[in-house]
Amino acid sequence: MPKSKRKPVPSFASEDQERAFWASHDSTDFVDWTKAEPRSFPNLKPTLRTISLRLPEAMIGQLKVLANKRDIPYQSLLKQFLAERLRQELSKAAGA
């Protein structure tokens, strides 16, 4: 649809109202997607998911000792270790 014939996006009283509107309307009547550009949202908090992970008690004890020295919770230290190793493995895989 040419730009001059695009409809203005209405105002919404709530997210539910907006969600219902977009579920029943085609966005191309309102937005020129040919001019869309990729965007980055670096400050969004990632969605977290709780998992159950069985670890030997000795390993948890070692994590707690190291975390205590760094003054952080041991779960946070474990996440840091996992993130670091994932970066290493992914960079190896990309170079292979």
N, CA, C and O atoms as a CHARMM CRD file, in Angstrom:
* protein
*
  384
    1    1 MET  N      0.85100  -1.17600   0.00000 PROA 1      0.00000
    2    1 MET  CA     0.00000   0.00000   0.00000 PROA 1      0.00000
    3    1 MET  C      0.89600   1.23800   0.00000 PROA 1      0.00000
    4    1 MET  O      1.82800   1.30400   0.80200 PROA 1      0.00000
    5    2 PRO  N      0.65100   2.21700  -0.86600 PROA 2      0.00000
    6    2 PRO  CA     1.45600   3.43500  -0.89100 PROA 2      0.00000
    7    2 PRO  C      1.38800   4.16700   0.44600 PROA 2      0.00000
    8    2 PRO  O      0.40200   4.07400   1.17700 PROA 2      0.00000
    9    3 LYS  N      2.46600   4.90000   0.74700 PROA 3      0.00000
   10    3 LYS  CA     2.56800   5.60000   2.03300 PROA 3      0.00000
   11    3 LYS  C      1.36600   6.49400   2.29500 PROA 3      0.00000
   12    3 LYS  O      0.87000   6.54100   3.42100 PROA 3      0.00000
   13    4 SER  N      0.89200   7.20100   1.28500 PROA 4      0.00000
   14    4 SER  CA    -0.21400   8.13900   1.49100 PROA 4      0.00000
   15    4 SER  C     -1.50400   7.42400   1.89500 PROA 4      0.00000
   16    4 SER  O     -2.39500   8.04300   2.47700 PROA 4      0.00000
   17    5 LYS  N     -1.61400   6.14400   1.59500 PROA 5      0.00000
   18    5 LYS  CA    -2.83700   5.41200   1.92100 PROA 5      0.00000
   19    5 LYS  C     -2.70900   4.59600   3.20400 PROA 5      0.00000
   20    5 LYS  O     -3.63400   3.87400   3.57600 PROA 5      0.00000
   21    6 ARG  N     -1.59300   4.70500   3.86500 PROA 6      0.00000
   22    6 ARG  CA    -1.42300   3.97200   5.12000 PROA 6      0.00000
   23    6 ARG  C     -2.30900   4.59800   6.18900 PROA 6      0.00000
   24    6 ARG  O     -2.45400   5.81700   6.27400 PROA 6      0.00000
   25    7 LYS  N     -2.88000   3.74400   6.98200 PROA 7      0.00000
   26    7 LYS  CA    -3.75600   4.19400   8.05700 PROA 7      0.00000
   27    7 LYS  C     -2.91000   4.56400   9.27300 PROA 7      0.00000
   28    7 LYS  O     -1.86500   3.95200   9.49500 PROA 7      0.00000
   29    8 PRO  N     -3.32800   5.53800  10.05700 PROA 8      0.00000
   30    8 PRO  CA    -2.57800   5.85000  11.28200 PROA 8      0.00000
   31    8 PRO  C     -2.80400   4.74700  12.32100 PROA 8      0.00000
   32    8 PRO  O     -3.89100   4.17900  12.42300 PROA 8      0.00000
   33    9 VAL  N     -1.76200   4.46600  13.07500 PROA 9      0.00000
   34    9 VAL  CA    -1.87900   3.46800  14.15000 PROA 9      0.00000
   35    9 VAL  C     -2.71000   4.09000  15.26400 PROA 9      0.00000
   36    9 VAL  O     -2.38200   5.17300  15.74800 PROA 9      0.00000
   37   10 PRO  N     -3.78000   3.41900  15.67600 PROA 10     0.00000
   38   10 PRO  CA    -4.63000   3.99700  16.72600 PROA 10     0.00000
   39   10 PRO  C     -3.94700   3.97300  18.09400 PROA 10     0.00000
   40   10 PRO  O     -2.95700   3.27200  18.30100 PROA 10     0.00000
   41   11 SER  N     -4.49300   4.74600  19.00700 PROA 11     0.00000
   42   11 SER  CA    -4.03400   4.72500  20.40300 PROA 11     0.00000
   43   11 SER  C     -4.79900   3.62600  21.12500 PROA 11     0.00000
   44   11 SER  O     -5.94600   3.32900  20.79200 PROA 11     0.00000
   45   12 PHE  N     -4.15100   3.03000  22.11600 PROA 12     0.00000
   46   12 PHE  CA    -4.76200   1.93600  22.86000 PROA 12     0.00000
   47   12 PHE  C     -4.76100   2.25200  24.34700 PROA 12     0.00000
   48   12 PHE  O     -3.82600   2.85900  24.86800 PROA 12     0.00000
   49   13 ALA  N     -5.81900   1.83300  25.01700 PROA 13     0.00000
   50   13 ALA  CA    -5.94800   2.07500  26.45300 PROA 13     0.00000
   51   13 ALA  C     -5.14600   1.05800  27.26600 PROA 13     0.00000
   52   13 ALA  O     -4.78400   1.31700  28.41400 PROA 13     0.00000
   53   14 SER  N     -4.87000  -0.10500  26.65700 PROA 14     0.00000
   54   14 SER  CA    -4.14200  -1.14200  27.39800 PROA 14     0.00000
   55   14 SER  C     -3.41000  -2.05600  26.41100 PROA 14     0.00000
   56   14 SER  O     -3.68400  -2.04500  25.21100 PROA 14     0.00000
   57   15 GLU  N     -2.48700  -2.83400  26.94000 PROA 15     0.00000
   58   15 GLU  CA    -1.77900  -3.81600  26.10900 PROA 15     0.00000
   59   15 GLU  C     -2.73700  -4.87100  25.58300 PROA 15     0.00000
   60   15 GLU  O     -2.59600  -5.33400  24.45100 PROA 15     0.00000
   61   16 ASP  N     -3.70900  -5.25200  26.40000 PROA 16     0.00000
   62   16 ASP  CA    -4.69900  -6.24600  25.95600 PROA 16     0.00000
   63   16 ASP  C     -5.48600  -5.72600  24.75800 PROA 16     0.00000
   64   16 ASP  O     -5.74100  -6.46600  23.80800 PROA 16     0.00000
   65   17 GLN  N     -5.86600  -4.46600  24.80700 PROA 17     0.00000
   66   17 GLN  CA    -6.60400  -3.86900  23.69800 PROA 17     0.00000
   67   17 GLN  C     -5.72500  -3.83300  22.43800 PROA 17     0.00000
   68   17 GLN  O     -6.19800  -4.13300  21.34100 PROA 17     0.00000
   69   18 GLU  N     -4.47000  -3.47100  22.59500 PROA 18     0.00000
   70   18 GLU  CA    -3.55400  -3.43000  21.45300 PROA 18     0.00000
   71   18 GLU  C     -3.32500  -4.82900  20.88500 PROA 18     0.00000
   72   18 GLU  O     -3.31800  -5.01700  19.66900 PROA 18     0.00000
   73   19 ARG  N     -3.13900  -5.80100  21.76600 PROA 19     0.00000
   74   19 ARG  CA    -2.93900  -7.19100  21.35000 PROA 19     0.00000
   75   19 ARG  C     -4.13100  -7.69300  20.53400 PROA 19     0.00000
   76   19 ARG  O     -3.95600  -8.34600  19.50500 PROA 19     0.00000
   77   20 ALA  N     -5.33000  -7.38800  20.99600 PROA 20     0.00000
   78   20 ALA  CA    -6.54600  -7.80900  20.28800 PROA 20     0.00000
   79   20 ALA  C     -6.64000  -7.13200  18.92200 PROA 20     0.00000
   80   20 ALA  O     -7.05400  -7.75000  17.94200 PROA 20     0.00000
   81   21 PHE  N     -6.25300  -5.85700  18.86600 PROA 21     0.00000
   82   21 PHE  CA    -6.29000  -5.13100  17.59800 PROA 21     0.00000
   83   21 PHE  C     -5.35600  -5.77000  16.57300 PROA 21     0.00000
   84   21 PHE  O     -5.77000  -6.06000  15.45100 PROA 21     0.00000
   85   22 TRP  N     -4.09200  -5.99200  16.95500 PROA 22     0.00000
   86   22 TRP  CA    -3.11900  -6.53300  16.00400 PROA 22     0.00000
   87   22 TRP  C     -3.41800  -7.98600  15.64900 PROA 22     0.00000
   88   22 TRP  O     -2.99100  -8.46100  14.59600 PROA 22     0.00000
   89   23 ALA  N     -4.12600  -8.68100  16.48800 PROA 23     0.00000
   90   23 ALA  CA    -4.51400 -10.05800  16.16700 PROA 23     0.00000
   91   23 ALA  C     -5.56200 -10.09500  15.05600 PROA 23     0.00000
   92   23 ALA  O     -5.73000 -11.11500  14.38700 PROA 23     0.00000
   93   24 SER  N     -6.26200  -8.97900  14.86300 PROA 24     0.00000
   94   24 SER  CA    -7.33700  -8.96100  13.86100 PROA 24     0.00000
   95   24 SER  C     -7.08300  -7.97700  12.71400 PROA 24     0.00000
   96   24 SER  O     -7.95900  -7.78700  11.87000 PROA 24     0.00000
   97   25 HSD  N     -5.91300  -7.35500  12.66600 PROA 25     0.00000
   98   25 HSD  CA    -5.59800  -6.39300  11.60200 PROA 25     0.00000
   99   25 HSD  C     -4.24400  -6.71900  10.98300 PROA 25     0.00000
  100   25 HSD  O     -3.36200  -7.26200  11.64900 PROA 25     0.00000
  101   26 ASP  N     -4.08900  -6.38700   9.72100 PROA 26     0.00000
  102   26 ASP  CA    -2.82800  -6.59600   9.00200 PROA 26     0.00000
  103   26 ASP  C     -1.94200  -5.37100   9.20800 PROA 26     0.00000
  104   26 ASP  O     -2.34400  -4.25300   8.88300 PROA 26     0.00000
  105   27 SER  N     -0.75700  -5.57200   9.73900 PROA 27     0.00000
  106   27 SER  CA     0.13100  -4.44500  10.03500 PROA 27     0.00000
  107   27 SER  C      0.58100  -3.70800   8.77800 PROA 27     0.00000
  108   27 SER  O      0.94600  -2.53600   8.85600 PROA 27     0.00000
  109   28 THR  N      0.56300  -4.36700   7.62200 PROA 28     0.00000
  110   28 THR  CA     0.99500  -3.68600   6.39300 PROA 28     0.00000
  111   28 THR  C      0.04300  -2.56100   5.98600 PROA 28     0.00000
  112   28 THR  O      0.40100  -1.72100   5.16100 PROA 28     0.00000
  113   29 ASP  N     -1.16100  -2.53400   6.55300 PROA 29     0.00000
  114   29 ASP  CA    -2.07200  -1.40700   6.31300 PROA 29     0.00000
  115   29 ASP  C     -1.63300  -0.17000   7.09500 PROA 29     0.00000
  116   29 ASP  O     -2.08100   0.94100   6.80900 PROA 29     0.00000
  117   30 PHE  N     -0.75600  -0.36400   8.08300 PROA 30     0.00000
  118   30 PHE  CA    -0.36400   0.71600   8.98600 PROA 30     0.00000
  119   30 PHE  C      1.12700   1.04400   8.94200 PROA 30     0.00000
  120   30 PHE  O      1.52400   2.16500   9.26000 PROA 30     0.00000
  121   31 VAL  N      1.95800   0.06700   8.54700 PROA 31     0.00000
  122   31 VAL  CA     3.41100   0.22000   8.62100 PROA 31     0.00000
  123   31 VAL  C      4.03300  -0.12400   7.27400 PROA 31     0.00000
  124   31 VAL  O      3.64700  -1.11000   6.64600 PROA 31     0.00000
  125   32 ASP  N      4.98800   0.68100   6.82700 PROA 32     0.00000
  126   32 ASP  CA     5.73400   0.39200   5.60500 PROA 32     0.00000
  127   32 ASP  C      6.95200  -0.44600   5.99200 PROA 32     0.00000
  128   32 ASP  O      7.99800   0.09800   6.34800 PROA 32     0.00000
  129   33 TRP  N      6.81500  -1.75800   5.92200 PROA 33     0.00000
  130   33 TRP  CA     7.87700  -2.66500   6.35400 PROA 33     0.00000
  131   33 TRP  C      9.08600  -2.65600   5.42800 PROA 33     0.00000
  132   33 TRP  O     10.13800  -3.17700   5.79900 PROA 33     0.00000
  133   34 THR  N      8.96600  -2.07500   4.22600 PROA 34     0.00000
  134   34 THR  CA    10.12700  -2.00700   3.33000 PROA 34     0.00000
  135   34 THR  C     11.18200  -1.05200   3.87800 PROA 34     0.00000
  136   34 THR  O     12.34000  -1.10200   3.46300 PROA 34     0.00000
  137   35 LYS  N     10.79100  -0.19000   4.80000 PROA 35     0.00000
  138   35 LYS  CA    11.72900   0.76200   5.39900 PROA 35     0.00000
  139   35 LYS  C     12.19800   0.32700   6.78900 PROA 35     0.00000
  140   35 LYS  O     12.88100   1.07900   7.48400 PROA 35     0.00000
  141   36 ALA  N     11.83300  -0.86200   7.17800 PROA 36     0.00000
  142   36 ALA  CA    12.22700  -1.36600   8.49500 PROA 36     0.00000
  143   36 ALA  C     13.72500  -1.64000   8.52400 PROA 36     0.00000
  144   36 ALA  O     14.31000  -2.05700   7.52400 PROA 36     0.00000
  145   37 GLU  N     14.33400  -1.40400   9.67000 PROA 37     0.00000
  146   37 GLU  CA    15.76200  -1.64700   9.86600 PROA 37     0.00000
  147   37 GLU  C     15.95000  -2.52400  11.09500 PROA 37     0.00000
  148   37 GLU  O     15.18500  -2.41800  12.05300 PROA 37     0.00000
  149   38 PRO  N     16.96100  -3.39000  11.07900 PROA 38     0.00000
  150   38 PRO  CA    17.22600  -4.20600  12.26600 PROA 38     0.00000
  151   38 PRO  C     17.59500  -3.31200  13.45800 PROA 38     0.00000
  152   38 PRO  O     18.26900  -2.29600  13.29300 PROA 38     0.00000
  153   39 ARG  N     17.16100  -3.68700  14.61400 PROA 39     0.00000
  154   39 ARG  CA    17.46300  -2.94100  15.83800 PROA 39     0.00000
  155   39 ARG  C     18.02400  -3.88600  16.88400 PROA 39     0.00000
  156   39 ARG  O     17.73900  -5.08400  16.88000 PROA 39     0.00000
  157   40 SER  N     18.81300  -3.33700  17.76400 PROA 40     0.00000
  158   40 SER  CA    19.37400  -4.10100  18.86800 PROA 40     0.00000
  159   40 SER  C     18.84200  -3.51800  20.16700 PROA 40     0.00000
  160   40 SER  O     18.73200  -2.30000  20.31000 PROA 40     0.00000
  161   41 PHE  N     18.51300  -4.38500  21.10900 PROA 41     0.00000
  162   41 PHE  CA    18.02600  -3.94500  22.41500 PROA 41     0.00000
  163   41 PHE  C     18.92600  -4.54600  23.49400 PROA 41     0.00000
  164   41 PHE  O     18.53800  -5.50300  24.16400 PROA 41     0.00000
  165   42 PRO  N     20.12100  -3.99000  23.66200 PROA 42     0.00000
  166   42 PRO  CA    21.10300  -4.59600  24.56600 PROA 42     0.00000
  167   42 PRO  C     20.73800  -4.53100  26.04100 PROA 42     0.00000
  168   42 PRO  O     21.29200  -5.28700  26.83900 PROA 42     0.00000
  169   43 ASN  N     19.82700  -3.65400  26.42400 PROA 43     0.00000
  170   43 ASN  CA    19.50200  -3.50800  27.84400 PROA 43     0.00000
  171   43 ASN  C     18.30800  -4.33700  28.29000 PROA 43     0.00000
  172   43 ASN  O     17.89300  -4.25100  29.44600 PROA 43     0.00000
  173   44 LEU  N     17.75100  -5.14000  27.38600 PROA 44     0.00000
  174   44 LEU  CA    16.64900  -6.00700  27.78200 PROA 44     0.00000
  175   44 LEU  C     17.18000  -7.13700  28.65100 PROA 44     0.00000
  176   44 LEU  O     18.23700  -7.70200  28.36900 PROA 44     0.00000
  177   45 LYS  N     16.46400  -7.45500  29.67800 PROA 45     0.00000
  178   45 LYS  CA    16.86600  -8.57000  30.51700 PROA 45     0.00000
  179   45 LYS  C     16.50000  -9.87500  29.81300 PROA 45     0.00000
  180   45 LYS  O     15.37900 -10.02600  29.32600 PROA 45     0.00000
  181   46 PRO  N     17.43400 -10.80700  29.76000 PROA 46     0.00000
  182   46 PRO  CA    17.10000 -12.07800  29.10700 PROA 46     0.00000
  183   46 PRO  C     16.05400 -12.84300  29.90900 PROA 46     0.00000
  184   46 PRO  O     15.99300 -12.74400  31.13500 PROA 46     0.00000
  185   47 THR  N     15.24500 -13.59600  29.20400 PROA 47     0.00000
  186   47 THR  CA    14.26200 -14.43600  29.87100 PROA 47     0.00000
  187   47 THR  C     15.00700 -15.55900  30.58700 PROA 47     0.00000
  188   47 THR  O     15.84600 -16.23900  29.99600 PROA 47     0.00000
  189   48 LEU  N     14.69500 -15.73900  31.84000 PROA 48     0.00000
  190   48 LEU  CA    15.35600 -16.77400  32.62500 PROA 48     0.00000
  191   48 LEU  C     14.44200 -17.97800  32.77000 PROA 48     0.00000
  192   48 LEU  O     13.21900 -17.84800  32.82700 PROA 48     0.00000
  193   49 ARG  N     15.04600 -19.13000  32.82700 PROA 49     0.00000
  194   49 ARG  CA    14.29400 -20.35900  33.01500 PROA 49     0.00000
  195   49 ARG  C     14.98400 -21.16500  34.10500 PROA 49     0.00000
  196   49 ARG  O     16.19400 -21.38600  34.05200 PROA 49     0.00000
  197   50 THR  N     14.23200 -21.59100  35.06600 PROA 50     0.00000
  198   50 THR  CA    14.76700 -22.39500  36.15100 PROA 50     0.00000
  199   50 THR  C     14.93500 -23.83000  35.67800 PROA 50     0.00000
  200   50 THR  O     14.03600 -24.40900  35.06800 PROA 50     0.00000
  201   51 ILE  N     16.10700 -24.39500  35.97000 PROA 51     0.00000
  202   51 ILE  CA    16.35200 -25.80300  35.64400 PROA 51     0.00000
  203   51 ILE  C     16.79900 -26.53000  36.89800 PROA 51     0.00000
  204   51 ILE  O     17.24100 -25.91200  37.86700 PROA 51     0.00000
  205   52 SER  N     16.68200 -27.82500  36.86800 PROA 52     0.00000
  206   52 SER  CA    17.17800 -28.64800  37.96000 PROA 52     0.00000
  207   52 SER  C     18.47100 -29.28700  37.48400 PROA 52     0.00000
  208   52 SER  O     18.51000 -29.92700  36.43300 PROA 52     0.00000
  209   53 LEU  N     19.51300 -29.11200  38.25300 PROA 53     0.00000
  210   53 LEU  CA    20.82300 -29.62400  37.87400 PROA 53     0.00000
  211   53 LEU  C     21.42300 -30.35600  39.07100 PROA 53     0.00000
  212   53 LEU  O     21.60900 -29.77000  40.13800 PROA 53     0.00000
  213   54 ARG  N     21.71500 -31.61000  38.89100 PROA 54     0.00000
  214   54 ARG  CA    22.30800 -32.38900  39.98000 PROA 54     0.00000
  215   54 ARG  C     23.82500 -32.31300  39.88700 PROA 54     0.00000
  216   54 ARG  O     24.42400 -32.69100  38.88000 PROA 54     0.00000
  217   55 LEU  N     24.42900 -31.81800  40.95600 PROA 55     0.00000
  218   55 LEU  CA    25.88600 -31.70700  41.02600 PROA 55     0.00000
  219   55 LEU  C     26.37600 -32.40400  42.27700 PROA 55     0.00000
  220   55 LEU  O     25.67100 -32.44500  43.28500 PROA 55     0.00000
  221   56 PRO  N     27.58600 -32.95400  42.22100 PROA 56     0.00000
  222   56 PRO  CA    28.15100 -33.54400  43.44000 PROA 56     0.00000
  223   56 PRO  C     28.29000 -32.47000  44.53000 PROA 56     0.00000
  224   56 PRO  O     28.61900 -31.31800  44.24900 PROA 56     0.00000
  225   57 GLU  N     28.03500 -32.87300  45.76000 PROA 57     0.00000
  226   57 GLU  CA    28.11900 -31.91300  46.86600 PROA 57     0.00000
  227   57 GLU  C     29.49500 -31.28800  46.96500 PROA 57     0.00000
  228   57 GLU  O     29.62300 -30.11500  47.31700 PROA 57     0.00000
  229   58 ALA  N     30.52800 -32.06200  46.65600 PROA 58     0.00000
  230   58 ALA  CA    31.89400 -31.51900  46.71400 PROA 58     0.00000
  231   58 ALA  C     32.06200 -30.37800  45.70000 PROA 58     0.00000
  232   58 ALA  O     32.70900 -29.37400  45.99900 PROA 58     0.00000
  233   59 MET  N     31.48800 -30.53100  44.51600 PROA 59     0.00000
  234   59 MET  CA    31.58600 -29.48600  43.49600 PROA 59     0.00000
  235   59 MET  C     30.84600 -28.23400  43.94400 PROA 59     0.00000
  236   59 MET  O     31.33100 -27.12100  43.74300 PROA 59     0.00000
  237   60 ILE  N     29.67900 -28.40800  44.54600 PROA 60     0.00000
  238   60 ILE  CA    28.92800 -27.25600  45.05300 PROA 60     0.00000
  239   60 ILE  C     29.72400 -26.56400  46.14800 PROA 60     0.00000
  240   60 ILE  O     29.75800 -25.33600  46.21900 PROA 60     0.00000
  241   61 GLY  N     30.35900 -27.34700  46.99300 PROA 61     0.00000
  242   61 GLY  CA    31.19900 -26.77300  48.04600 PROA 61     0.00000
  243   61 GLY  C     32.34400 -25.95600  47.47500 PROA 61     0.00000
  244   61 GLY  O     32.65100 -24.87200  47.97100 PROA 61     0.00000
  245   62 GLN  N     32.97400 -26.47600  46.43300 PROA 62     0.00000
  246   62 GLN  CA    34.07000 -25.74200  45.79200 PROA 62     0.00000
  247   62 GLN  C     33.56300 -24.44600  45.14700 PROA 62     0.00000
  248   62 GLN  O     34.21100 -23.40300  45.23500 PROA 62     0.00000
  249   63 LEU  N     32.40300 -24.52700  44.50100 PROA 63     0.00000
  250   63 LEU  CA    31.80400 -23.32600  43.91600 PROA 63     0.00000
  251   63 LEU  C     31.53200 -22.27300  44.98800 PROA 63     0.00000
  252   63 LEU  O     31.78100 -21.08500  44.78500 PROA 63     0.00000
  253   64 LYS  N     31.01900 -22.72500  46.12600 PROA 64     0.00000
  254   64 LYS  CA    30.70200 -21.80000  47.20700 PROA 64     0.00000
  255   64 LYS  C     31.96100 -21.12400  47.73900 PROA 64     0.00000
  256   64 LYS  O     31.94300 -19.93000  48.04100 PROA 64     0.00000
  257   65 VAL  N     33.04400 -21.87200  47.85600 PROA 65     0.00000
  258   65 VAL  CA    34.30600 -21.29700  48.33200 PROA 65     0.00000
  259   65 VAL  C     34.80000 -20.22700  47.35700 PROA 65     0.00000
  260   65 VAL  O     35.15400 -19.12100  47.76500 PROA 65     0.00000
  261   66 LEU  N     34.82100 -20.57100  46.06000 PROA 66     0.00000
  262   66 LEU  CA    35.26900 -19.60200  45.05700 PROA 66     0.00000
  263   66 LEU  C     34.34700 -18.38100  45.00100 PROA 66     0.00000
  264   66 LEU  O     34.81700 -17.24700  44.90100 PROA 66     0.00000
  265   67 ALA  N     33.05100 -18.61500  45.06600 PROA 67     0.00000
  266   67 ALA  CA    32.08500 -17.51800  45.01200 PROA 67     0.00000
  267   67 ALA  C     32.24100 -16.60200  46.22800 PROA 67     0.00000
  268   67 ALA  O     32.14900 -15.38000  46.11000 PROA 67     0.00000
  269   68 ASN  N     32.47700 -17.19900  47.38600 PROA 68     0.00000
  270   68 ASN  CA    32.66500 -16.41600  48.60500 PROA 68     0.00000
  271   68 ASN  C     33.88800 -15.50100  48.47100 PROA 68     0.00000
  272   68 ASN  O     33.85900 -14.35600  48.92200 PROA 68     0.00000
  273   69 LYS  N     34.95000 -16.00100  47.85700 PROA 69     0.00000
  274   69 LYS  CA    36.15300 -15.17900  47.65300 PROA 69     0.00000
  275   69 LYS  C     35.86800 -14.01000  46.72500 PROA 69     0.00000
  276   69 LYS  O     36.49800 -12.95900  46.83400 PROA 69     0.00000
  277   70 ARG  N     34.90900 -14.19200  45.80200 PROA 70     0.00000
  278   70 ARG  CA    34.54800 -13.13000  44.85900 PROA 70     0.00000
  279   70 ARG  C     33.35800 -12.31700  45.35500 PROA 70     0.00000
  280   70 ARG  O     32.94500 -11.35600  44.70600 PROA 70     0.00000
  281   71 ASP  N     32.81400 -12.69700  46.49100 PROA 71     0.00000
  282   71 ASP  CA    31.67600 -12.00800  47.10700 PROA 71     0.00000
  283   71 ASP  C     30.45100 -11.98800  46.18800 PROA 71     0.00000
  284   71 ASP  O     29.79700 -10.95800  46.03000 PROA 71     0.00000
  285   72 ILE  N     30.15300 -13.14300  45.58600 PROA 72     0.00000
  286   72 ILE  CA    28.96600 -13.28500  44.75400 PROA 72     0.00000
  287   72 ILE  C     28.28600 -14.60900  45.10100 PROA 72     0.00000
  288   72 ILE  O     28.94200 -15.50400  45.63500 PROA 72     0.00000
  289   73 PRO  N     27.00800 -14.75700  44.81900 PROA 73     0.00000
  290   73 PRO  CA    26.33300 -16.03800  45.05400 PROA 73     0.00000
  291   73 PRO  C     26.94000 -17.12800  44.16200 PROA 73     0.00000
  292   73 PRO  O     27.37900 -16.85300  43.04600 PROA 73     0.00000
  293   74 TYR  N     26.95900 -18.35300  44.66100 PROA 74     0.00000
  294   74 TYR  CA    27.58500 -19.42000  43.88100 PROA 74     0.00000
  295   74 TYR  C     26.83000 -19.71000  42.59800 PROA 74     0.00000
  296   74 TYR  O     27.43500 -20.14200  41.61700 PROA 74     0.00000
  297   75 GLN  N     25.51000 -19.48200  42.57800 PROA 75     0.00000
  298   75 GLN  CA    24.75100 -19.68800  41.33600 PROA 75     0.00000
  299   75 GLN  C     25.19200 -18.68600  40.26400 PROA 75     0.00000
  300   75 GLN  O     25.25700 -19.02500  39.08300 PROA 75     0.00000
  301   76 SER  N     25.49200 -17.46700  40.67700 PROA 76     0.00000
  302   76 SER  CA    25.96900 -16.45000  39.73300 PROA 76     0.00000
  303   76 SER  C     27.33800 -16.83300  39.18200 PROA 76     0.00000
  304   76 SER  O     27.60900 -16.66000  37.99400 PROA 76     0.00000
  305   77 LEU  N     28.19200 -17.35000  40.05000 PROA 77     0.00000
  306   77 LEU  CA    29.51600 -17.79100  39.59300 PROA 77     0.00000
  307   77 LEU  C     29.37900 -18.93600  38.60100 PROA 77     0.00000
  308   77 LEU  O     30.09000 -18.97100  37.59700 PROA 77     0.00000
  309   78 LEU  N     28.49100 -19.85500  38.86400 PROA 78     0.00000
  310   78 LEU  CA    28.25700 -20.96800  37.95000 PROA 78     0.00000
  311   78 LEU  C     27.78200 -20.45200  36.59200 PROA 78     0.00000
  312   78 LEU  O     28.22400 -20.94900  35.55600 PROA 78     0.00000
  313   79 LYS  N     26.88400 -19.46100  36.58500 PROA 79     0.00000
  314   79 LYS  CA    26.42500 -18.87300  35.31800 PROA 79     0.00000
  315   79 LYS  C     27.58300 -18.21100  34.57400 PROA 79     0.00000
  316   79 LYS  O     27.67500 -18.31600  33.35100 PROA 79     0.00000
  317   80 GLN  N     28.46700 -17.53100  35.30500 PROA 80     0.00000
  318   80 GLN  CA    29.63300 -16.90600  34.67200 PROA 80     0.00000
  319   80 GLN  C     30.52800 -17.96700  34.02900 PROA 80     0.00000
  320   80 GLN  O     30.98000 -17.80300  32.89600 PROA 80     0.00000
  321   81 PHE  N     30.77700 -19.05100  34.75700 PROA 81     0.00000
  322   81 PHE  CA    31.60800 -20.13100  34.22800 PROA 81     0.00000
  323   81 PHE  C     30.98400 -20.73100  32.96300 PROA 81     0.00000
  324   81 PHE  O     31.67700 -20.97000  31.97500 PROA 81     0.00000
  325   82 LEU  N     29.68300 -20.97100  33.00500 PROA 82     0.00000
  326   82 LEU  CA    29.00500 -21.54200  31.84400 PROA 82     0.00000
  327   82 LEU  C     29.05400 -20.59100  30.64400 PROA 82     0.00000
  328   82 LEU  O     29.30100 -21.02300  29.51800 PROA 82     0.00000
  329   83 ALA  N     28.82200 -19.30900  30.88300 PROA 83     0.00000
  330   83 ALA  CA    28.83700 -18.32500  29.79700 PROA 83     0.00000
  331   83 ALA  C     30.22100 -18.25800  29.15400 PROA 83     0.00000
  332   83 ALA  O     30.34400 -18.19800  27.93000 PROA 83     0.00000
  333   84 GLU  N     31.26000 -18.26900  29.98900 PROA 84     0.00000
  334   84 GLU  CA    32.63200 -18.21400  29.47400 PROA 84     0.00000
  335   84 GLU  C     32.94000 -19.44000  28.61700 PROA 84     0.00000
  336   84 GLU  O     33.51100 -19.32200  27.53300 PROA 84     0.00000
  337   85 ARG  N     32.56200 -20.60500  29.10700 PROA 85     0.00000
  338   85 ARG  CA    32.83200 -21.83300  28.35900 PROA 85     0.00000
  339   85 ARG  C     32.01900 -21.89300  27.06700 PROA 85     0.00000
  340   85 ARG  O     32.52100 -22.35200  26.04100 PROA 85     0.00000
  341   86 LEU  N     30.77400 -21.43600  27.11000 PROA 86     0.00000
  342   86 LEU  CA    29.96100 -21.40100  25.89500 PROA 86     0.00000
  343   86 LEU  C     30.60600 -20.50500  24.83300 PROA 86     0.00000
  344   86 LEU  O     30.65400 -20.87400  23.66000 PROA 86     0.00000
  345   87 ARG  N     31.10100 -19.33100  25.23900 PROA 87     0.00000
  346   87 ARG  CA    31.78300 -18.43600  24.29000 PROA 87     0.00000
  347   87 ARG  C     32.98300 -19.14100  23.66500 PROA 87     0.00000
  348   87 ARG  O     33.19600 -19.06000  22.45500 PROA 87     0.00000
  349   88 GLN  N     33.77100 -19.83800  24.50000 PROA 88     0.00000
  350   88 GLN  CA    34.95100 -20.54600  24.00500 PROA 88     0.00000
  351   88 GLN  C     34.55800 -21.61200  22.97900 PROA 88     0.00000
  352   88 GLN  O     35.13400 -21.69100  21.89400 PROA 88     0.00000
  353   89 GLU  N     33.57800 -22.42000  23.34100 PROA 89     0.00000
  354   89 GLU  CA    33.16000 -23.51200  22.45400 PROA 89     0.00000
  355   89 GLU  C     32.54500 -22.99500  21.15900 PROA 89     0.00000
  356   89 GLU  O     32.78500 -23.55500  20.08900 PROA 89     0.00000
  357   90 LEU  N     31.75700 -21.93200  21.25100 PROA 90     0.00000
  358   90 LEU  CA    31.14300 -21.37600  20.05700 PROA 90     0.00000
  359   90 LEU  C     32.18600 -20.73800  19.14100 PROA 90     0.00000
  360   90 LEU  O     32.06400 -20.82600  17.92000 PROA 90     0.00000
  361   91 SER  N     33.20500 -20.10000  19.71100 PROA 91     0.00000
  362   91 SER  CA    34.24200 -19.52100  18.86400 PROA 91     0.00000
  363   91 SER  C     35.08200 -20.60100  18.20400 PROA 91     0.00000
  364   91 SER  O     35.53700 -20.42500  17.07300 PROA 91     0.00000
  365   92 LYS  N     35.29700 -21.72400  18.89900 PROA 92     0.00000
  366   92 LYS  CA    35.98700 -22.86700  18.28600 PROA 92     0.00000
  367   92 LYS  C     35.16900 -23.41700  17.12700 PROA 92     0.00000
  368   92 LYS  O     35.69900 -23.69700  16.05200 PROA 92     0.00000
  369   93 ALA  N     33.87300 -23.56600  17.36300 PROA 93     0.00000
  370   93 ALA  CA    32.97800 -24.11700  16.33500 PROA 93     0.00000
  371   93 ALA  C     32.91000 -23.21200  15.11300 PROA 93     0.00000
  372   93 ALA  O     32.82400 -23.69100  13.98300 PROA 93     0.00000
  373   94 ALA  N     32.94800 -21.89400  15.34300 PROA 94     0.00000
  374   94 ALA  CA    32.88800 -20.94900  14.21900 PROA 94     0.00000
  375   94 ALA  C     34.17000 -20.98400  13.40500 PROA 94     0.00000
  376   94 ALA  O     34.15300 -20.74900  12.19700 PROA 94     0.00000
  377   95 GLY  N     35.27800 -21.27700  14.06500 PROA 95     0.00000
  378   95 GLY  CA    36.57400 -21.33700  13.36400 PROA 95     0.00000
  379   95 GLY  C     36.84400 -22.66700  12.69700 PROA 95     0.00000
  380   95 GLY  O     37.79500 -22.79000  11.92500 PROA 95     0.00000
  381   96 ALA  N     36.01500 -23.67600  12.98300 PROA 96     0.00000
  382   96 ALA  CA    36.24000 -25.01200  12.42200 PROA 96     0.00000
  383   96 ALA  C     35.81400 -25.13000  10.98800 PROA 96     0.00000
  384   96 ALA  O     35.94500 -26.19900  10.39100 PROA 96     0.00000
